[in-house]
Amino acid sequence: MPRYKLTIEYDGRPFVGWQRQANGLSVQEAVETAILRLTGSAASIQAAGRTDAGVHARGQVAHVDLARDWRPDKLRDALNAHLRLFPVAIVQAEQANERFEARFSARQRHYLYRILNRRAPPVHERGFVWHVARKLDASAMHAAAQGLIGKHDFTTFRAAECQANSPVRTLDVLDVSRDGEMIEIRASALSFLHHQVRSIVGSLEHVGSGKWSAAELRAALDARDRARCGAVAPAAGLFLMRVDY
């Protein structure tokens, strides 16, 4: 059976997350339903990451095995025709080696978190940013963030329900920058723990507002205690941007 690599973009707001769940429509279910309607056969797709409810993607990657060969551009367009009622698009379809796996072949995942930092609430960006009205110091946030780079036990920034075997992860990039009213936080690693990025962002907000110092952020990491984490940032501002292979 030929294997296809799909690059997928979606607005996470209407979905319960990437993974199929009993309590509502997932992105996985929407794409698998489109495949069923196109091919007449059920197929399970495997993704590079299981984004949570409300989290968006500009470069999610999944693979699927189909019963027949498809020209990749035809497959992309046909699936998008069946997805037209949902805020999901197959950006690219490629034929892949049978050993390719969207999750286990990945070498790095890249996330972006966006904070709209102004007094007025968002209108056009609503649902795609975290609105923080109090002034944040993005430079202080960036400087403090560098203390989280590298290999650490990230228990403090890990959801209680995280199913990973180990809390140890290597964070390769954690950059904070400001462009006008928008603060962008970019994080890159081979893999992330459940809620790791949003937990870190919530704690960085404490630094930006002056509630915490850089030393206090590092102390929270070293405590390896979930109770030391700042408030978890909302899902709306988080995007899975790209997966490297």
Backbone torsions as a table, in degrees:
resi	resn	phi	psi	omega
1	MET	NA	128.4	179.2
2	PRO	-67.4	142.8	179.6
3	ARG	-106.7	140.3	-179.5
4	TYR	-124.4	139.1	173.3
5	LYS	-98.3	124.8	-179.2
6	LEU	-113.4	129.1	171.5
7	THR	-100.6	124.9	-166.5
8	ILE	-125.6	137.3	176.1
9	GLU	-116.0	138.2	177.7
10	TYR	-155.4	154.1	170.7
11	ASP	-92.9	117.2	-172.9
12	GLY	-79.0	-6.1	-171.7
13	ARG	-59.8	-41.3	-177.0
14	PRO	-81.4	-3.4	-169.2
15	PHE	-109.5	156.6	176.0
16	VAL	-82.9	5.5	-178.1
17	GLY	127.1	-173.6	178.3
18	TRP	-70.6	-49.2	-168.3
19	GLN	-77.1	142.6	175.3
20	ARG	-54.6	135.0	177.7
21	GLN	-142.7	159.4	-178.0
22	ALA	-79.0	-15.0	-171.8
23	ASN	-96.8	10.7	178.1
24	GLY	161.7	-179.2	-177.0
25	LEU	-79.0	131.6	176.2
26	SER	-108.5	164.4	176.0
27	VAL	-64.3	-41.4	178.1
28	GLN	-56.3	-45.8	-179.8
29	GLU	-63.6	-40.1	179.8
30	ALA	-61.8	-43.9	-178.7
31	VAL	-71.7	-41.2	178.8
32	GLU	-65.0	-34.5	176.5
33	THR	-66.2	-39.8	176.9
34	ALA	-62.6	-40.2	178.3
35	ILE	-64.5	-43.3	178.9
36	LEU	-60.8	-44.4	-179.4
37	ARG	-67.5	-32.4	179.9
38	LEU	-76.6	-44.9	-170.6
39	THR	-100.6	-19.5	-176.1
40	GLY	81.4	3.1	-179.7
41	SER	-129.6	140.9	177.4
42	ALA	-72.9	141.5	178.0
43	ALA	-144.6	139.8	179.3
44	SER	-97.2	131.4	178.4
45	ILE	-106.3	144.5	-179.3
46	GLN	-115.5	130.1	-174.8
47	ALA	-107.0	163.4	178.6
48	ALA	-72.7	-27.2	-178.3
49	GLY	-155.5	145.9	-179.1
50	ARG	-97.7	87.0	-179.3
51	THR	-68.4	148.9	-178.1
52	ASP	-80.8	171.7	175.8
53	ALA	-56.0	131.6	177.3
54	GLY	85.7	-8.8	178.2
55	VAL	-85.6	140.5	-175.2
56	HIS	-102.3	167.8	175.4
57	ALA	-142.7	138.4	170.7
58	ARG	-110.5	-14.3	-178.8
59	GLY	-150.7	42.6	171.7
60	GLN	-63.0	146.4	178.9
61	VAL	-125.4	136.2	176.9
62	ALA	-139.1	159.0	173.2
63	HIS	-125.1	153.1	-179.5
64	VAL	-147.8	142.9	175.1
65	ASP	-101.1	127.5	-179.0
66	LEU	-116.2	157.1	-173.9
67	ALA	-75.5	-19.9	-178.2
68	ARG	-137.0	163.0	177.2
69	ASP	-75.5	138.6	174.8
70	TRP	-126.6	141.4	168.9
71	ARG	-68.4	126.7	-170.9
72	PRO	-53.0	-42.2	-178.9
73	ASP	-68.3	-32.5	176.8
74	LYS	-69.0	-39.3	177.6
75	LEU	-63.0	-46.3	178.4
76	ARG	-56.7	-50.4	-175.6
77	ASP	-67.3	-37.8	-179.4
78	ALA	-68.3	-40.9	177.7
79	LEU	-65.3	-40.1	179.5
80	ASN	-64.6	-31.6	176.5
81	ALA	-63.9	-36.6	179.6
82	HIS	-81.7	-13.5	179.4
83	LEU	-99.1	4.6	-169.8
84	ARG	-61.0	-21.4	179.6
85	LEU	-85.4	-4.8	-177.8
86	PHE	-118.9	152.7	176.2
87	PRO	-80.7	60.4	-178.9
88	VAL	-136.6	137.6	176.9
89	ALA	-139.5	138.3	169.9
90	ILE	-83.9	107.9	-177.2
91	VAL	-75.6	-36.9	-179.0
92	GLN	-152.0	141.4	171.6
93	ALA	-122.1	135.5	-179.6
94	GLU	-138.2	142.7	173.1
95	GLN	-75.9	133.8	-173.6
96	ALA	-119.8	158.9	173.6
97	ASN	-63.3	146.5	-177.5
98	GLU	-63.4	-17.0	178.6
99	ARG	-88.3	-8.1	-179.6
100	PHE	-70.2	131.7	174.3
101	GLU	-131.4	126.3	-174.8
102	ALA	-56.3	-38.9	-177.5
103	ARG	-82.9	-54.0	-169.1
104	PHE	-83.7	-17.0	177.4
105	SER	-86.4	-9.3	-176.7
106	ALA	-66.1	141.4	177.9
107	ARG	-106.9	-24.6	177.2
108	GLN	-163.2	144.0	177.2
109	ARG	-117.6	141.3	-175.8
110	HIS	-123.0	124.9	179.0
111	TYR	-118.4	149.9	174.2
112	LEU	-125.1	132.3	172.6
113	TYR	-119.3	133.7	-175.2
114	ARG	-117.1	128.4	176.2
115	ILE	-116.5	122.0	172.3
116	LEU	-87.4	110.7	-172.5
117	ASN	-108.5	86.5	177.7
118	ARG	-157.1	165.7	-179.5
119	ARG	-68.6	-43.7	-176.1
120	ALA	-73.2	141.2	178.9
121	PRO	-71.1	160.6	179.1
122	PRO	-73.4	149.5	172.8
123	VAL	-116.7	-67.8	-178.7
124	HIS	-71.7	-25.2	-177.9
125	GLU	-97.1	3.9	-177.4
126	ARG	-58.7	131.2	-177.7
127	GLY	89.4	-4.8	-178.3
128	PHE	-126.9	8.0	177.7
129	VAL	-146.3	164.1	165.7
130	TRP	-98.9	119.7	179.5
131	HIS	-86.9	118.8	175.4
132	VAL	-120.9	114.4	-173.7
133	ALA	-78.2	-34.7	-177.8
134	ARG	-74.5	146.7	-175.9
135	LYS	-63.9	132.5	178.4
136	LEU	-114.6	142.8	177.3
137	ASP	-95.0	97.9	-176.7
138	ALA	-65.9	-33.0	179.3
139	SER	-64.9	-42.2	177.4
140	ALA	-65.2	-38.3	178.1
141	MET	-62.3	-44.4	-179.2
142	HIS	-64.0	-45.0	-178.9
143	ALA	-61.0	-43.1	179.3
144	ALA	-67.1	-35.5	-177.8
145	ALA	-61.4	-28.8	-177.4
146	GLN	-65.0	-21.1	176.8
147	GLY	-72.6	-10.3	178.5
148	LEU	-99.0	-6.6	-179.8
149	ILE	-68.3	143.5	176.5
150	GLY	107.8	-168.5	-176.9
151	LYS	-90.6	121.1	-177.5
152	HIS	-145.6	163.7	166.0
153	ASP	-84.3	111.1	-175.1
154	PHE	-98.7	32.6	180.0
155	THR	-53.2	-39.6	-179.6
156	THR	-59.1	-33.3	-174.4
157	PHE	-108.6	34.2	-176.7
158	ARG	-123.8	132.3	178.4
159	ALA	-61.4	145.7	-179.5
160	ALA	-59.4	-31.5	-177.9
161	GLU	-91.7	8.3	179.7
162	CYS	-59.6	133.8	-176.0
163	GLN	-101.8	7.0	179.0
164	ALA	-63.4	145.2	-178.3
165	ASN	-67.7	-28.6	-177.4
166	SER	-138.4	145.0	175.5
167	PRO	-84.2	-0.1	-177.7
168	VAL	-82.6	126.7	177.4
169	ARG	-141.0	158.5	176.1
170	THR	-111.1	113.7	179.8
171	LEU	-93.6	116.0	-174.5
172	ASP	-87.5	-35.9	-177.6
173	VAL	-137.9	136.0	170.3
174	LEU	-149.2	91.1	-175.1
175	ASP	-111.7	139.5	176.7
176	VAL	-122.8	128.5	179.2
177	SER	-142.0	157.0	178.1
178	ARG	-117.1	137.4	171.9
179	ASP	-130.1	93.6	-176.4
180	GLY	66.4	-120.4	-179.4
181	GLU	-85.5	-7.2	-174.6
182	MET	-102.6	127.8	171.7
183	ILE	-104.9	128.4	-179.3
184	GLU	-115.3	130.8	178.4
185	ILE	-117.3	119.7	-177.4
186	ARG	-112.9	129.2	-178.4
187	ALA	-128.2	134.5	179.4
188	SER	-134.0	137.8	178.5
189	ALA	-164.7	165.3	173.2
190	LEU	-61.8	-44.1	179.7
191	SER	-153.4	159.7	-178.9
192	PHE	-126.7	153.2	172.9
193	LEU	-80.1	163.4	178.3
194	HIS	-61.5	123.8	179.8
195	HIS	67.9	14.1	-176.7
196	GLN	-62.5	-49.4	-177.5
197	VAL	-63.8	-47.3	-178.4
198	ARG	-65.4	-33.1	176.8
199	SER	-67.8	-42.8	178.2
200	ILE	-64.2	-43.8	-179.4
201	VAL	-61.4	-43.5	178.6
202	GLY	-59.9	-36.9	178.7
203	SER	-75.4	-35.4	175.7
204	LEU	-64.8	-32.1	176.3
205	GLU	-60.5	-36.9	177.0
206	HIS	-61.4	-37.9	177.3
207	VAL	-67.5	-46.1	-177.8
208	GLY	-62.6	-31.7	-179.4
209	SER	-86.3	-7.2	-179.8
210	GLY	90.6	1.2	180.0
211	LYS	-69.9	-37.8	179.5
212	TRP	-119.5	153.6	168.3
213	SER	-94.7	170.6	175.3
214	ALA	-60.7	-37.0	179.8
215	ALA	-65.8	-35.3	179.0
216	GLU	-70.5	-34.9	175.3
217	LEU	-63.4	-45.5	180.0
218	ARG	-65.1	-37.1	178.5
219	ALA	-64.6	-35.5	177.6
220	ALA	-64.3	-41.9	176.3
221	LEU	-60.7	-49.3	-175.5
222	ASP	-67.2	-23.1	-180.0
223	ALA	-67.7	-25.3	-178.8
224	ARG	52.4	46.9	-173.5
225	ASP	-137.6	115.5	-177.8
226	ARG	-57.2	-30.0	-179.1
227	ALA	-67.1	-16.4	-179.7
228	ARG	-88.0	-4.1	-179.8
229	CYS	-74.2	145.9	171.4
230	GLY	-70.2	176.0	177.7
231	ALA	-59.5	136.9	-179.6
232	VAL	-69.7	128.5	-180.0
233	ALA	-65.1	147.7	-179.0
234	PRO	-65.0	156.3	-176.8
235	ALA	-65.6	-27.6	-170.2
236	ALA	-55.0	-33.4	-174.8
237	GLY	-85.9	-2.5	-171.2
238	LEU	-98.5	134.0	178.7
239	PHE	-131.4	132.3	166.3
240	LEU	-82.8	109.8	-170.4
241	MET	-88.0	-42.5	-171.9
242	ARG	-163.1	150.3	173.3
243	VAL	-125.2	128.2	-180.0
244	ASP	-97.0	144.5	179.1
245	TYR	-129.6	NA	NA
